[in-house]
Amino acid sequence: MNTKQIGDFGENAAAEFLEDNDYEILERNFRMKFGEIDIIAEKDGCMVFVEVKTRRGNAFGEPSQYVDYRKQRHIRQTASAYANIETTEMRFDVIEVFYGENNSGYYVKKIGHIENAF
């Protein structure tokens, strides 16, 4: 798989994970001039903006560590443009998807959900 396919694989796994945990997916790959948000979801009246990081392992650090200040700023700007901040409760999460490979193809080894990541 190339980088785009790996990212799509992780985002699909993250969206399924969120739906299994009673989140409603509102948008995927929402883009504006400020940046992109992988998943926008809603649960219990809270709008959740999710950055998904997909890795084979954590030998080079935890995937969430790659959501640096610059990336956080872009996500916040995009979220502000998407939502009416005055009336909507908002939260920024990171979902880490770890994958493996076998004869059948790629599979999810583990998913970590970090609520209020930034």
Accessible surface in RSA format (square Angstrom, percent):
REM  Atomic radii and reference values for relative SASA: ProtOr
REM  Chains: A
REM  Algorithm: Lee & Richards
REM  Probe-radius: 1.40
REM  Slices: 20
REM RES _ NUM      All-atoms   Total-Side   Main-Chain    Non-polar    All polar
REM                ABS   REL    ABS   REL    ABS   REL    ABS   REL    ABS   REL
RES MET A   1    82.62  42.8  25.47  16.9  57.14 136.1  20.54  17.5  62.08  82.2
RES ASN A   2    88.38  61.0  77.07  74.5  11.31  27.2  43.41 104.5  44.97  43.5
RES THR A   3   119.68  85.1 112.77 114.3   6.91  16.5  77.46 104.0  42.22  63.8
RES LYS A   4   136.46  66.6 125.98  77.3  10.48  25.0 107.58  96.8  28.88  30.8
RES GLN A   5    90.73  50.7  86.62  63.3   4.11   9.8  24.26  51.6  66.47  50.4
RES ILE A   6    36.86  21.0  36.86  27.5   0.00   0.0  36.86  26.5   0.00   0.0
RES GLY A   7    25.74  31.7   0.00   N/A  25.74  31.7  25.31  69.5   0.43   1.0
RES ASP A   8    51.34  36.0  50.32  50.1   1.02   2.4  21.17  49.8  30.18  30.1
RES PHE A   9    47.04  23.5  41.52  25.7   5.52  14.4  45.63  27.7   1.42   4.1
RES GLY A  10     0.00   0.0   0.00   N/A   0.00   0.0   0.00   0.0   0.00   0.0
RES GLU A  11    19.76  11.3  19.76  14.9   0.00   0.0   1.10   2.1  18.66  15.2
RES ASN A  12    80.49  55.5  75.43  72.9   5.06  12.2  25.56  61.5  54.93  53.1
RES ALA A  13    14.75  13.6   5.21   8.0   9.55  21.7  12.69  17.9   2.06   5.5
RES ALA A  14     0.00   0.0   0.00   0.0   0.00   0.0   0.00   0.0   0.00   0.0
RES ALA A  15     6.70   6.2   6.70  10.3   0.00   0.0   6.70   9.4   0.00   0.0
RES GLU A  16   110.08  63.2 108.52  82.1   1.56   3.7  27.20  52.6  82.88  67.7
RES PHE A  17    54.20  27.1  49.91  30.9   4.29  11.2  53.86  32.7   0.35   1.0
RES LEU A  18     0.00   0.0   0.00   0.0   0.00   0.0   0.00   0.0   0.00   0.0
RES GLU A  19    99.58  57.2  83.57  63.2  16.01  38.1  23.61  45.7  75.97  62.0
RES ASP A  20   108.47  76.0  74.99  74.6  33.47  79.2  27.37  64.4  81.09  80.9
RES ASN A  21    59.88  41.3  55.02  53.2   4.85  11.7  11.81  28.4  48.07  46.5
RES ASP A  22   115.99  81.2  94.28  93.8  21.71  51.3  27.31  64.3  88.68  88.4
RES TYR A  23    14.25   6.7   6.21   3.5   8.04  20.9   3.31   2.5  10.94  13.5
RES GLU A  24   104.69  60.1  98.38  74.4   6.32  15.0  39.60  76.6  65.10  53.2
RES ILE A  25    38.75  22.1  16.24  12.1  22.51  54.3  16.24  11.7  22.51  61.1
RES LEU A  26    65.77  36.6  38.06  27.2  27.70  69.6  41.73  29.3  24.04  64.7
RES GLU A  27    64.34  36.9  58.77  44.5   5.57  13.3   6.11  11.8  58.23  47.5
RES ARG A  28    89.75  37.7  68.42  34.9  21.33  50.8  30.95  42.3  58.80  35.6
RES ASN A  29    57.70  39.8  46.62  45.0  11.09  26.7  13.75  33.1  43.95  42.5
RES PHE A  30    41.97  21.0  38.22  23.7   3.75   9.8  41.97  25.4   0.00   0.0
RES ARG A  31   167.23  70.2 143.70  73.3  23.54  56.0  54.79  74.9 112.44  68.1
RES MET A  32    77.66  40.2  55.38  36.7  22.27  53.0  67.05  57.0  10.61  14.1
RES LYS A  33   189.27  92.3 140.34  86.1  48.93 116.5  96.27  86.7  93.00  99.1
RES PHE A  34    65.61  32.8  55.82  34.6   9.78  25.5  61.86  37.5   3.75  10.7
RES GLY A  35    21.84  26.9   0.00   N/A  21.84  26.9  21.69  59.5   0.15   0.3
RES GLU A  36    40.86  23.5  36.42  27.6   4.44  10.6  10.50  20.3  30.36  24.8
RES ILE A  37     0.84   0.5   0.59   0.4   0.24   0.6   0.72   0.5   0.12   0.3
RES ASP A  38    12.40   8.7  12.40  12.3   0.00   0.0   0.00   0.0  12.40  12.4
RES ILE A  39     0.08   0.0   0.00   0.0   0.08   0.2   0.08   0.1   0.00   0.0
RES ILE A  40     0.17   0.1   0.17   0.1   0.00   0.0   0.17   0.1   0.00   0.0
RES ALA A  41     0.00   0.0   0.00   0.0   0.00   0.0   0.00   0.0   0.00   0.0
RES GLU A  42    49.33  28.3  48.37  36.6   0.96   2.3  21.14  40.9  28.20  23.0
RES LYS A  43    60.51  29.5  56.12  34.4   4.38  10.4  25.67  23.1  34.83  37.1
RES ASP A  44   133.09  93.2  91.69  91.3  41.40  97.9  43.54 102.5  89.55  89.3
RES GLY A  45    54.16  66.8   0.00   N/A  54.16  66.8  33.42  91.7  20.74  46.4
RES CYS A  46    10.55   8.0  10.55  11.8   0.00   0.0   8.74  22.1   1.81   2.0
RES MET A  47    30.16  15.6  29.60  19.6   0.56   1.3  29.60  25.2   0.56   0.7
RES VAL A  48     0.11   0.1   0.11   0.1   0.00   0.0   0.11   0.1   0.00   0.0
RES PHE A  49     0.56   0.3   0.00   0.0   0.56   1.5   0.02   0.0   0.54   1.5
RES VAL A  50     0.55   0.4   0.00   0.0   0.55   1.3   0.44   0.4   0.11   0.3
RES GLU A  51     6.59   3.8   5.68   4.3   0.90   2.2   0.36   0.7   6.23   5.1
RES VAL A  52    12.58   8.3   0.67   0.6  11.92  28.7   0.67   0.6  11.92  32.3
RES LYS A  53    36.93  18.0  36.12  22.2   0.81   1.9   4.27   3.8  32.65  34.8
RES THR A  54    11.73   8.3   3.41   3.5   8.32  19.8   2.04   2.7   9.69  14.7
RES ARG A  55    74.50  31.3  72.01  36.7   2.49   5.9  31.52  43.1  42.98  26.1
RES ARG A  56   122.66  51.5 116.18  59.2   6.49  15.4  60.40  82.5  62.27  37.7
RES GLY A  57    37.00  45.6   0.00   N/A  37.00  45.6  25.61  70.3  11.39  25.5
RES ASN A  58    75.96  52.4  63.48  61.3  12.48  30.1   1.78   4.3  74.17  71.7
RES ALA A  59    98.57  90.6  53.96  83.3  44.61 101.5  66.85  94.1  31.72  84.0
RES PHE A  60   179.58  89.8 156.40  96.9  23.18  60.3 164.63  99.8  14.95  42.8
RES GLY A  61    25.35  31.3   0.00   N/A  25.35  31.3  19.87  54.5   5.48  12.3
RES GLU A  62    70.65  40.6  70.21  53.1   0.44   1.0  38.73  74.9  31.92  26.1
RES PRO A  63     0.00   0.0   0.00   0.0   0.00   0.0   0.00   0.0   0.00   0.0
RES SER A  64    29.13  24.6  20.85  27.8   8.28  19.1   7.75  16.5  21.37  29.9
RES GLN A  65   125.15  70.0  96.35  70.4  28.80  68.6  41.72  88.8  83.43  63.3
RES TYR A  66    99.50  46.5  83.70  47.6  15.81  41.1  69.40  52.2  30.10  37.1
RES VAL A  67     8.49   5.6   2.06   1.9   6.43  15.5   2.06   1.8   6.43  17.4
RES ASP A  68    73.96  51.8  66.94  66.6   7.02  16.6  35.79  84.2  38.17  38.1
RES TYR A  69   161.92  75.6 154.90  88.1   7.02  18.3 118.19  88.8  43.73  53.9
RES ARG A  70   141.02  59.2 139.13  70.9   1.88   4.5  49.21  67.3  91.81  55.6
RES LYS A  71    57.16  27.9  57.16  35.1   0.00   0.0  20.44  18.4  36.72  39.1
RES GLN A  72    42.41  23.7  42.41  31.0   0.00   0.0   1.64   3.5  40.77  30.9
RES ARG A  73    98.74  41.5  96.09  49.0   2.65   6.3  36.19  49.5  62.54  37.9
RES HIS A  74    50.29  27.5  50.25  34.9   0.05   0.1  35.20  36.3  15.10  17.6
RES ILE A  75     1.81   1.0   1.69   1.3   0.12   0.3   1.81   1.3   0.00   0.0
RES ARG A  76   101.57  42.6 100.97  51.5   0.59   1.4  41.38  56.5  60.19  36.5
RES GLN A  77    73.61  41.2  67.33  49.2   6.28  15.0  24.16  51.4  49.44  37.5
RES THR A  78     0.00   0.0   0.00   0.0   0.00   0.0   0.00   0.0   0.00   0.0
RES ALA A  79     0.00   0.0   0.00   0.0   0.00   0.0   0.00   0.0   0.00   0.0
RES SER A  80    46.57  39.4  36.06  48.1  10.51  24.2  19.78  42.1  26.79  37.5
RES ALA A  81    51.04  46.9  11.74  18.1  39.30  89.4  23.55  33.2  27.49  72.8
RES TYR A  82    64.12  29.9  35.42  20.2  28.69  74.7  24.04  18.1  40.07  49.4
RES ALA A  83    10.94  10.1   0.09   0.1  10.85  24.7   5.24   7.4   5.70  15.1
RES ASN A  84    88.62  61.1  74.18  71.7  14.43  34.8  33.29  80.1  55.33  53.5
RES ILE A  85    97.25  55.3  84.15  62.7  13.10  31.6  84.19  60.6  13.06  35.4
RES GLU A  86   167.40  96.1 127.02  96.1  40.38  96.1  52.76 102.0 114.64  93.6
RES THR A  87   110.62  78.7  71.65  72.6  38.97  92.9  70.85  95.2  39.78  60.1
RES THR A  88    34.85  24.8  22.22  22.5  12.64  30.1  12.35  16.6  22.51  34.0
RES GLU A  89   117.48  67.4 102.91  77.9  14.56  34.7  43.67  84.5  73.81  60.3
RES MET A  90    45.80  23.7  17.25  11.4  28.55  68.0  17.25  14.7  28.55  37.8
RES ARG A  91    36.96  15.5  34.37  17.5   2.59   6.2  11.07  15.1  25.89  15.7
RES PHE A  92    16.13   8.1  15.38   9.5   0.74   1.9  15.38   9.3   0.74   2.1
RES ASP A  93     0.05   0.0   0.00   0.0   0.05   0.1   0.00   0.0   0.05   0.0
RES VAL A  94     1.92   1.3   1.92   1.7   0.00   0.0   1.92   1.7   0.00   0.0
RES ILE A  95     0.00   0.0   0.00   0.0   0.00   0.0   0.00   0.0   0.00   0.0
RES GLU A  96    14.37   8.2  14.37  10.9   0.00   0.0   0.00   0.0  14.37  11.7
RES VAL A  97     0.00   0.0   0.00   0.0   0.00   0.0   0.00   0.0   0.00   0.0
RES PHE A  98    15.58   7.8  15.58   9.6   0.00   0.0  15.58   9.4   0.00   0.0
RES TYR A  99    10.82   5.1  10.82   6.2   0.00   0.0   0.59   0.4  10.23  12.6
RES GLY A 100     5.54   6.8   0.00   N/A   5.54   6.8   5.54  15.2   0.00   0.0
RES GLU A 101    95.38  54.8  66.70  50.5  28.68  68.3  13.08  25.3  82.29  67.2
RES ASN A 102    82.91  57.2  63.81  61.7  19.10  46.0  38.53  92.7  44.38  42.9
RES ASN A 103   168.33 116.1 127.77 123.5  40.56  97.7  39.98  96.2 128.35 124.1
RES SER A 104   113.31  95.7  70.34  93.9  42.97  99.0  43.89  93.5  69.41  97.2
RES GLY A 105    26.45  32.6   0.00   N/A  26.45  32.6  25.94  71.2   0.51   1.1
RES TYR A 106    66.83  31.2  40.60  23.1  26.23  68.2  25.95  19.5  40.88  50.4
RES TYR A 107    92.26  43.1  88.01  50.1   4.26  11.1  61.06  45.9  31.20  38.5
RES VAL A 108    57.81  38.0  34.41  31.2  23.40  56.4  34.41  29.9  23.40  63.5
RES LYS A 109   112.99  55.1  77.55  47.6  35.45  84.4  43.00  38.7  70.00  74.6
RES LYS A 110   126.91  61.9 119.71  73.5   7.20  17.1  73.35  66.0  53.57  57.1
RES ILE A 111    45.45  25.9  19.57  14.6  25.88  62.4  19.57  14.1  25.88  70.2
RES GLY A 112    17.97  22.2   0.00   N/A  17.97  22.2  17.97  49.3   0.00   0.0
RES HIS A 113    47.95  26.2  16.80  11.7  31.15  79.7   8.84   9.1  39.11  45.5
RES ILE A 114    64.16  36.5  61.01  45.5   3.15   7.6  64.16  46.2   0.00   0.0
RES GLU A 115    91.78  52.7  74.19  56.1  17.58  41.9  17.46  33.8  74.32  60.7
RES ASN A 116   104.70  72.2  84.77  81.9  19.94  48.0  25.57  61.6  79.13  76.5
RES ALA A 117    37.84  34.8   6.09   9.4  31.76  72.2   8.84  12.4  29.00  76.8
RES PHE A 118    39.94  20.0   7.66   4.7  32.28  84.0  29.08  17.6  10.86  31.1
END  Absolute sums over single chains surface
CHAIN  1 A     6886.9       5374.3       1512.5       3218.3       3668.6
END  Absolute sums over all chains
TOTAL          6886.9       5374.3       1512.5       3218.3       3668.6
